[in-house]
Amino acid sequence: MKHNASAFSQRLLRGQAPSYERLQARFAEDGSEPDAQPLALHCGWGRLLIGHTYPDPATLADDLLNEKLGERDIALYVAAPQQVLAQSPQQLFLDPSDTLRLWFSDYRPAQRVFRGFRIRRAQNDADWQSINNLYLARGMLPIAPALLTPRHQGGPVYWIAEDESSNAVIGSVMGLNHQKAFHDPENGSSLWCLAVDPQCTRPGVGEVLVRHLIEHFMSRGLSYLDLSVLHDNLQAKNLYAKLGFRNLPTFAIKRKNGINESLFLGPGPQADFNPYARIIVEEAHRRGIDVQVDDVDAGLFTLSHGGRRVRCRESLSDLTSAVSMTLCQDKSMTHHALKAAGLNLPAQQLAGNVDDNLDFLNEHGQIVVKPLDGEQGHGVAVDLRTIEDLQNAIERARPFDSRVLLESYHPGLDLRIVVIGFEVVAAAIRRPAEVIGDGHHAIGALIEAQSRRREAATSGESRIPQDEETQRTVRDAGFDYNTVLPPGQRLAVRRTANLHTGGCLEDVTAILHPVLADAAVRAARALDIPVVGLDLMVPAADQPEYVFIEANERVGLANHEPQPTAERFVDLLFPHSLPAHS
C-alpha cells in the first residue's frame, strides 16, 4: 500500500461507512490488486462474512443461507442491509447490535494497573476446553478449533486471561487482523467474543483483555479496532465508551436459527423474569410449550403442552406436594426425615434460654444459627464460638422466623447437589464471598466493588450485604473495613456460601463421588420430592465423607449452567416433549 494513501486524512475517513465501492476505490488508489473473492473467515463457532468484500447483495445473502447446522454466521459491514434482506426476508434478519470503532489515534493507555492475572494466547486443547467452558457459562456457542481459519490465512487469534494463583481461565477475547485477512487498505482490525467468567473475583479482566488486543494491533501498525455489541448491553457499552469507542454507521445481518431466535423474535414472556424463572421459560419456549405469565415479580408462570398444564414458581411446580415442601422448609422436619433414611446429619436443637444455648455450645464448641424456615442465607450465622456471638446471632435470625435452630458446626466445603426426577443432574462447590487485596483499596471498598460485579453478573440476584455477619467475619480474621490488604491476599468476607450473599460456584458434577450422589438420591426419595437442591458439607467433592445441612425445594437452576438443569426440569414436567432445535 502506498504511503500517501495510508496517510489519508482520518477526519474524512471517520464519517464514511465501509462499502464494497469504497473498498475497491481504496485498492485502486493504492495501486493494489483487490482480492477477487469475497471473504468469509471461520471462527470456530461460525463464519464472519466481511460484507464489504461482497460485490452485490445477492452474493452475500446466498453465502449467509449456506450457514451450517449448529453454527452461527455473521455478515458484518453491510452498507445496504435492506437490499440483502430483500433476497430472503423469511430467513435473514437485521442483527440488533451496534458497531463501534476505536481509532488508535484516540486511544489512551490505562492509568490503573490490574493485577492477579496474565494474558496469553490460546495454544492447546486444554485452553480451547477452558474457553468453551467459559462460553457455555455465558450462553455462547463453543469453539471447534479444527474449523478455525489458520492465522497465516487471516484467521482469528484467541487470547485468554489466566488467574495467577489458580491458573484458571477467567476471560477470553478474539481478534481479527483485517490487513492480514483481506489486505485492508485502511489497516483495520476487529474484536469478537469478549467473555469473562461470571464467578470471577478479579477486577478489570474485561478491560485488560480489550486493551491488550488494542495494543497488540497497534504494535502491528494497524489504525483502528471495530467491535459489535448488543444494543442494550449497557455494561459493555460503558466500558467501550470509557476506552474511546464511537458508533460506526454500518450493519450486521444473520440467518434465523434456534441459536439466535431471541434476536429476531424480540422479548418473549421470559424477559422480565429473574434468571431462575427465565431459564425454564426459555427452555419451554424452545420446545414449543405455551407459557402463561402469572406473576413476574413472584416468578409464577404456567406451562401448557398437549393438554397438560403445570404451574411453576421458578423450579417449584405442581409436581412437588405440600407435604414435601413442608419437609424442606422446616429444617427440623428435614432433619428427622433424613435421619430416618440413615443419612449423616449434624446435631440439632431449637434455641431456648441462655443456659440451654450455652450447654449446646459447650457440647459442640462451634455451632451454626439459622431460622427454622428460611431461604437465601437470610439470618444464617456460621462458626459461632462464644455465647455473646451466639445470642446476637439468634436475635438477628428471629425476624426471619421466631423459631431459631442451633446446629453443630462441621468444617469443609459447601456442596450443592441438584436432583431432578431422582437423578443427579448437577453438583457444585459453593464458596463464600471473598475479596482480593490490591494494596490500595480498603476492605470496605473492595467489598462494594466485588458486590457490584456479582450483581452485574447475576442480573441483581447476588450481592454482598455489609451487615453484622460480614463485619463479624472480617473482624474475626483480624481486620476491619478500613484495613488495606496486601496485593494478592484473599479474604473471605462471609462464612456461608449462599449465592444471594455473594458466593460463587465451581462445577464438580464430573468428579462427584458415587457415595455423595447416592446419598443425594436417597435424600430426595426420603423427602419424596421430584426437584430439590441438597446442601452438604464435604472435605472434597471426590471423597465419600459428608454431612447433610438442608434441602431446598426451589433450587436455582440457572446457577448450574452449563449443566442441563432446565432441560431435565422440562423433561420431568413434559416427558414426551422434544426440543424444537436439536
N, C-alpha and C positions, 0 to 999 in steps of 0.2 A: 504494500500500500504506500502511496506517495505521501511524503511528509506534509505537503501543503494541504492535502485532504484531511489528514489526522489532526491538523491544527485548525480545522474549520470551526468557526465560532460556535461554542456550546450554547450561547444565548439564542441563536437561531434554531439549533437542534432541539432544545428543550420543549419547544411548543409543537413539535411535529410527532405524530403518532407513527409507529412502524407500519410500513405497507410494502407490497411487492414492487410497486413502481419506484418508490423511494429507494429501496434496496438496490434495484437494478441501476438506478441513476448514480448511486454512490460507487457501485462497481465500475461503471463507465467512467466516472470522474477520476477514479484512481488508475484507470487503465488495467484493472484486474479482470481476470476471467471469472465470470459468475458460475456458481455451481449449477449444472444442468438439471439436477434432480431435486425435487422438494425434500426437505429434511425431516425425518422422524427418528428420534433417539429413544431407545428403550431404557427405562429407569428401574427395572426390576419389578415394579407394580403395574406397569403400563407404559405407553409411549407419550413423549412430548412431541407434538407436531408443531414445528416452528411455522406459524401461519403465514408470515410474510415471505417465506420461500416458496409458497404455492402460487402458481401463475393465475389461477382462477378459482371461484367459489366451488364449482362442481368437483374439481380435483380434490380439494380439501375435504369436502363433505363425503366423497367416496372413501377416502382414506380413514376418516373417523368411523364410518359404518363398518369398516373391516376390523373393528375392535374385537379382541379375542375374549372368550368367556372367562370370567373371573378376574379380568384386568380392568384398568381404568385409564383411558387415553384422555389427554388434554390438548386441545388446539389453542395455543397462545398467540398473541399478536395478530388478532383478526381485526382488520380495519373496517370491514363492512359486514358485520355479523348477520344482518337481515338477509343478505344475499346467500350466505351459507345455509342458514336455517330454512330458506325457501326451497332448498334442494330436497329436504326430508324433514318437514316440520313435525311429523309424528315421532321421529326417532332422535332428533337432536334438540338441544336446549342451550340457552344462554346461561353461562355459569354466573351465579350471583356473587362474584368476587371482584375486589378492586385490585388493579395492578399498580404497584408503587415502584418508584425508581429513586435511587440514590446516586447522584453524580459524585464521583470520588473527590472532585474539587471542593465539594461541600462538607466532606467528612472531617470530623474532629475526633482524635483519639480519646480513649476513656480517661477520666480523671480519677476513677476509683479502681482499685485492684481487687479482684475477687480471687480468693484462694481456696485450696482444698480439692481441686480437680485439675486435670490436664486435658488438652485437646490433641488428638492424633487421628490419623486416617484409619478407616476400617480396612482390615487386611487379611482376615482369616475367617474360617467358618464360625468360630466362636463369636467373633464380632458381629457377623451377619445375624446369628441367632439372638444376640443381645439386642440388636437394633429391632428385629422383628418382635421380640417380647415387648419392647418399648412401644412400637407401633400398635400392637394389639391392645395394650393398656390404654392407648389413646384413641381406639376405634379406627385405626388406619389400616390400609392394606399392607401385608408383609411383602418383603422383597424376595424375589427369586434371583439370586446372584448370577446364575448361569445365563440369564436372559439379558444382563446388562450390556449395553453397547460399550465396547472397550474404550478406555480413556484416550488411547492414541488415535481413535477414530472420532473423537469429540464427545465421548460418553461422559456420564456424570462421575463426580468424586464424592464419596461419603466420608464425613468426619464425625467422630464421636467424642463426647465428654466423659471422662473416666474418673470416678472418685479415687482420690489418692490413698485413702485409708482402706477402703474395701475392694478397690479395683472394679467396682460395679459400673456398668454403663448407665449414666444418668441423663444423657441427652444425645441428640444426633441432628445433623443437618446435611443437606445435599447441595452441591454447587455444580454449575454448568458454565464452562468457558465457551462463549459464543464464537470467539475468534478461531479457536481450535475446531469447533463444531462445523461452522459454515463460512469461515473466513470473513466474519462480520467486519465490514469496513469501519463501523463505529466502535469496535473493540468493547463489546458489551459482555455481560455475564448475568447469571440469574441464580436465585436461591429457591430451594424447594424442601418441603418435608421437615421443617423445623419441629422437633418434638423434645419435650423434657419430661422425665419421669414424674407422674403426679405425686409420688411419695417422696420426691427429692427434698432434702432439708437444706441443701446448699443454695445460697442466694446467687443470682446473676448468671446461671448456667445458659439460659436462652440468649441473653445479651452477649456473653462472651463468644458463643458459637457464631452469632451473626457477625460480630466484629472480626472474628478470626477469618471468616470467609471473605469479608470486605478487604482486609489487609492482605490476605493471600492473593486475591485477584489484582489488587493494586500493585503488588510486587511483580505481577506478570505484565504490567504495562497496560492494563485494561482501564476503561473510562467510567463505567457505571455498573450497578447491580440492580436487577429487577426482581420482584417477587409478587406473588399472588396471595391475597389474604381475604377470607370470607368477610363480606361487607359488615357483619355485626360482631366480629371478633375484636371488641374494643380493647381488651387487654393487650393483644398483639399489636394492634394499631398504635396504641400509646407508646409501646417500645420502639416501633419503627419511626414514629414521628420524632421521638427523642434523638434518634440516630440521624435524622435529616432526610428521610424518605418523603417523597411527594407523589401525588396521584399522577398516573400516566394514562392519557385518553386512548386506551385500547381495550380489547375484549377477549374473553376466552369462551370456547364452546366445547361441550361434552356430549357424548351419546347417552341416552337414557338407559339405565340399568338398575338392578337391585341395590347396587352399592351406593349410588348417588341419588336415589329416588327422593330423599328428603329435600334435595336442592331444587327439583323441578315440580314436586307436588306441593311445596310450601309447608308451613307449620301444620302439623296434624293435631289430633286431640291430646297428644302427649306433651305438647310444647310447654305448657305451664306447670306440669307436674315436677315434683322433686326427682332426683336421679333414681331413687328406689322404685318409684311407680313408673317412671318413664321407660326404664329398660324393659319392663314387662309389656307395656303398651306397644312399644316399638316392635318387639318380637311378635306380638299378636297381629299387629298391622302387617308385618311382612308375610304372615301366613293367610291373610285374607279374613281374619277373625274380626268381627264387628266390635267396636269399642264405644261404650256409652260413658261419658264423663259424669259422675255423680257429685263429687265434691273435690275440687282441685286442691284446696288447702289441706284437706284431710287425707289426700291420696286415695280417694274412693273412686272405683270405676267398675263397670260390669262388662264382661266379655261374653259374646254370643256367637255360637257356631253350630250349624247342623241341628238346630232346635234345642241346644243346651245352653243354659245361662249360668254364669258363675260370677258372683260378686267378690270383689277383692279390695283390700286395703293394703296397698303395696303387695308384699308376698303373703299376707294373711288372706285366706279365702274361705268360701263356704265349706270347703273340704275339711277345715280344722274345726273340731267340735268345741262347744263351750267348755266342756269338762277338760279337754286337752289344753285349751287356752288358760283355764284357771290353774292347772297344774304347773304351767310355765310361769305365770305371773306371780303366784305365791311361792316364794323361794323355799319356804319350809315344806310345802307340799311337794315341790320338785325334789327336795332332799329325801323325803320319805319314799317317793316312787322309785327313785334311782337306787336308794339303799336296798329296797326290796328286790331289785333286779340284780343285786350283787356287785354293784359298781363302787369304785373308790371315791369317797367323799370327805370333805373337811368336817370337823366338829362344828356344831351349831347350837345357838340358843338365842332367844329373844332378849333384847336389852331390858333390864329391870332396874332395881335400885342400885345405888353406887356399890354396895357391898357385893351384890351378885355379879355385877360387871367386873369388879376387882378380882373376885375369885376366878372368873373365866380368864381374865388377863394373866393372872399369876399361873394358872394351869398351862396356858399355851405360850406365854411370853410375847408373841406377836399376833395381832388379830386384825380382822377386816370388819368394817362397819358399812352396812348398806340398807336402804329402805327395803322392807319386805316385798313390796310391789313397786318396782321402779324400772326405768329403762334409760338408755343413752348415757349411762355413767353418772346420772344425777344423784348427788348425795352419797357417793361412794368414797370411802377413805381406806387406805391400804397401809399395812405395816405400822400399826399403832402400838406403842410400847410403854406409854405412861397413862395413868388414869386420867390426867388432865387432858391429854390429846384425845383419849377415848370418849370422855364425856362431851368435849367440844364437838367431836365428830357425830355423836348421837344427836346433838341439838341441830346440827346442820342437815342431818338426814330426815328429821321429823317433818319438815314442810312437804316432803315428797310422799311420806306415809307415816302415820302416827306409830305404826309398828316398825321397830328397827331391829335388824338382825345382826348378831355377832357371829363371826366365823373365825376358825383358826386360820392363820396365815401360812401359805405354802409358797416358798420362793420358786421361781422358774420362769418359763416363757408362757405368755398368754396365747393359747391356741384356739382358734375358731374353726369348727368343722361344720360344713353345711350338708345336711342330709335331706334329700328330696325323694319321695317315694321309697323310703327306707334303703336308699343307696347314697353313699358318699359322693358328692359332686365337686366339692372344693374344700380346701383346707389352707389356712394362712396363719402365720405367726403375727400377732398384733403387738406392736412396740409402742411404748408411751411417747408422748410428745417430747421432743428434745430440741435444744438449740446448740449451735456450734460457735465457739468464740472466734472473734476476728482481731482481738487486741485493741479495738477502738470503741465498740458499742457496748453499753451496759446490758446486763441480762434482761432487764425490763424491756429495753428497745429491741433486743433480739427476739424476745417472745412476741412482741407486737408484730414484727416483720414476718416471723415464721407463721403466725396466726393468719396474717393477710394472705400469704402464699397458699396455705392449706385451704383457706376459704375460697380462693380463686380456683384452685384445682378441683374442688369438690362441689362447685356451684352453691357455696354457702353452707354446706352441711357439716363441715369440720372447722373448728376454731379452738384456740387455747384460751380458756377462761382465766383471767387473772384474779382468782378468788383465793380464799383462805387455804384450800388444798394445794394450789400451785405455790403459794407463799411458803407453806409448811415444807413442801418438797425441796424448794430452793434453800430454805433455812437449814433443813436437816443435812444438806450437802455442804454446809459451811459458808453459804453465800447469802446475798440479798439482791434485790432488784437493781441496785446501783453498782454492783460488782462488775468489773470488766474482765471477761475471761481471756486467757491467752489464746493466740491463734491456733485453731485446730482442736481445742479442748471441747469435748461433748458433755452436755449436761442434760439429764432427764429432768423435765420440769413438772411432770405428772407421774404418779405411781400406777394409775390404771392406764390400760392401753386402748380405751374406748375411742373409736374414730371420731365421735362427736366432740371429744375434748382434745383433738389434735393428733391422735395416734396415727400410725402408718401400718400398712400391711405388707407382708412378704409371703408370696405364694409358696406353699410347701406341699401341694397336692401330690406331686410326683414322688416325693420321698416319705409320705405319711406311713408310719409303721402299721402293719396289719392289726396289731393289738388295739391301737387307737381307733382305727377305722371300725373294727368290730365293736368296741365299746360305744362308739357314737351311734351305730345302728341299733344296738341293744337299748340304748337310752331313748332313741326315737320310738322304738316299739313299746318300751315301758310307759312312755307318755302317750302312746297311740296318736302321734301327730305326724302328718304327711310331709310337712315342711318345717324345718327347725334349724336354728343355729345353736350349736353346743359349744360352751366355753370350758376349756380345760387348762390346768396348769401342768406343764411338762418340762423336763430337763432339756429335751430336744424333740423335734418332730419325728425323727427316725429312731427313737427309743421307746420302749413299751410302757415306761412308768407314767402315771397320770393321776390327777385328782380333779374330779368334776367340780365346776364352780356354779354354772347356771345354764338354763336353756332359754332361748329367745324364740317366741312364736312368730315374730315379724322380723325376719332376718333381712338385712340389706344386701340384696343380690348384686347390686351394682358395684359393691366393694370388692368383688371377687373376679372381675374381668381380668384376663380373657377366658376364665373357666366358663363353661356353658350353663351358667346357673339359670338365666332367663329361659333358655331353650328347654331345659329339663323341667322347669316350672310349668311352662305352657304344655309340654308333653303330658305332664301329670293331669292338668285340667282338661285337655282335649287330646286324648291319646291317639285319635285317628286323624288328627290334623298333620299336614306336611308343610314344610316351609315352601313358600311360593317361589323362592330363589334358592336353589341348591348349589 
